[in-house]
Amino acid sequence: MSIGPWQIIIIVLLVVLLFGRGKISELMGDVAKGIKSFKKGLADDEVAADDTSKTIEHEATEAAEKAKETVKEKANS
């Protein structure tokens, strides 16, 4: 037995009568805020991961340059 359109309409009407339109719209607003917050958190994590990889690459480049300078200084001494 499947749920038909009349059963869905009756269920929706009962929910609206029990909770009221204001409470349902408030709940949907909270759900929307949660979804936005979740998406923002995912975007922040991606940006943080990109920043970390750039920092590591930059530090490795600086370390390589310092090592080359040290070798040159020792060779000239």
C-alpha positions in Angstrom: 0.0 0.0 0.0 1.5 3.3 -1.0 0.8 6.8 0.3 -1.5 8.7 -2.0 -1.8 12.4 -2.5 -4.9 12.6 -0.2 -3.0 11.0 2.7 -0.1 13.5 2.2 -2.6 16.5 2.2 -4.2 15.2 5.4 -0.8 14.8 7.1 0.3 18.3 6.0 -3.0 19.8 7.3 -2.6 18.0 10.7 1.0 19.2 11.1 0.0 22.8 10.3 -2.9 22.6 12.8 -0.8 21.1 15.5 2.3 23.4 15.2 0.9 26.5 13.5 2.3 28.2 10.5 4.6 30.5 12.5 6.4 27.6 14.3 6.9 25.7 11.1 8.4 28.8 9.3 10.6 29.4 12.3 11.8 25.8 12.1 12.5 26.1 8.4 14.5 29.3 9.0 16.6 27.5 11.5 17.2 24.7 9.1 18.3 27.2 6.4 20.7 28.9 8.8 22.2 25.5 9.6 22.7 24.6 6.0 24.3 28.0 5.3 26.6 27.6 8.3 27.6 24.1 7.1 28.4 25.3 3.6 30.4 28.2 5.0 32.4 25.8 7.2 33.2 23.6 4.2 34.4 26.6 2.2 36.6 27.8 5.2 38.2 24.4 5.5 39.1 24.4 1.8 40.6 27.9 2.0 42.6 26.9 5.1 43.9 23.8 3.4 45.1 25.9 0.4 46.8 28.4 2.7 48.6 25.6 4.6 50.0 24.1 1.4 51.2 27.5 0.1 53.0 28.1 3.4 54.7 24.8 3.4 55.9 25.3 -0.2 57.2 28.8 0.7 59.1 27.5 3.7 60.6 24.8 1.6 61.8 27.3 -1.0 63.3 29.5 1.7 65.1 26.6 3.2 66.5 25.5 -0.1 67.8 29.1 -0.8 69.5 29.3 2.6 71.1 25.9 2.0 72.5 27.1 -1.4 73.9 30.3 0.2 75.5 28.2 3.0 77.2 25.9 0.4 78.4 28.9 -1.6 79.8 30.6 1.6 81.7 27.4 2.5 83.0 27.0 -1.0 84.3 30.6 -1.0 85.9 30.2 2.4 
